[in-house]
Amino acid sequence: MRKNIDIDEKLLTKLKLISAFEEISVKSVMEKAVSFYVEHKEKERLKSLSDDEKEDLGLLLLMQQSDRDDVVTREEIMNALD
């Protein structure tokens, strides 16, 4: 998807310099910067969670990884609980 955005000339110059030093495109520099920022914010948010919220998030992530087509019978559940 192609989007046009307005960038300040000073910022564009800095992006061009970084891209020249890193030997990658300005687009790649911007993508890396955005990815880094999002990752940083996610880590910041995780640090501020309570223990209960961390547990809930962990369970949610485990549930998302589970195979929804895998079915367990009631009997298997009861045997596991014993």
Beta strands, then each sheet from edge to edge (+ up, - down):
end
